[in-house]
Amino acid sequence: MPVVQSLGRNKATGPANPTNHYDLYLLSAPIVAGKTVASVSMPTNGLFHVFALTVAP
């Protein structure tokens, strides 16, 4: 479920795509204590954008 939904988006030239739906999601994933994250794999379809990723104890 999205945490934020928007119709349209902002570009440097002004508002764009006013009828398109844009969603922002948040995901938390538990990591087993004592383990180290070696890599994170993301889809490569070009429709998925990661704005931030944090690994914390």
PLY file of the C-alpha trace (Angstrom):
ply
format ascii 1.0
element vertex 57
property float x
property float y
property float z
element edge 56
property int vertex1
property int vertex2
end_header
0.00 0.00 0.00
1.46 3.39 -0.96
2.34 5.87 1.78
1.86 8.78 -0.66
-0.15 9.01 -3.89
-0.14 11.83 -6.41
-1.78 12.71 -9.69
0.83 14.18 -12.00
4.41 15.08 -11.23
6.66 18.12 -11.11
9.40 18.69 -13.69
11.88 21.53 -14.10
9.56 22.90 -16.81
6.47 22.73 -14.57
3.66 20.23 -13.90
3.48 17.15 -16.14
1.31 14.07 -16.70
-1.67 15.35 -14.64
-3.72 12.18 -15.23
-0.97 9.68 -14.30
-0.93 8.14 -10.82
2.40 8.18 -8.98
2.88 6.17 -5.77
5.56 6.25 -3.08
6.14 3.09 -1.04
8.04 2.32 2.15
9.41 -1.13 2.90
11.26 -2.41 5.94
12.89 -5.82 5.93
14.35 -7.47 9.04
17.95 -8.66 8.92
19.22 -11.47 11.13
21.49 -10.09 13.88
25.16 -10.77 13.17
24.64 -11.09 9.41
26.05 -8.64 6.84
24.15 -7.40 3.80
26.32 -8.27 0.79
24.03 -6.97 -1.97
20.54 -5.71 -2.78
18.91 -6.68 -6.09
16.36 -4.41 -7.77
14.16 -4.89 -10.84
15.70 -3.71 -14.12
12.51 -2.84 -15.99
13.12 0.94 -15.86
9.82 1.59 -14.06
11.26 1.25 -10.58
13.21 4.05 -8.90
14.99 3.90 -5.54
15.33 7.28 -3.84
16.94 6.04 -0.62
18.23 2.82 0.86
19.53 2.47 4.41
21.03 -0.53 6.15
21.15 -0.09 9.92
21.66 -2.37 12.91
0 1
1 2
2 3
3 4
4 5
5 6
6 7
7 8
8 9
9 10
10 11
11 12
12 13
13 14
14 15
15 16
16 17
17 18
18 19
19 20
20 21
21 22
22 23
23 24
24 25
25 26
26 27
27 28
28 29
29 30
30 31
31 32
32 33
33 34
34 35
35 36
36 37
37 38
38 39
39 40
40 41
41 42
42 43
43 44
44 45
45 46
46 47
47 48
48 49
49 50
50 51
51 52
52 53
53 54
54 55
55 56
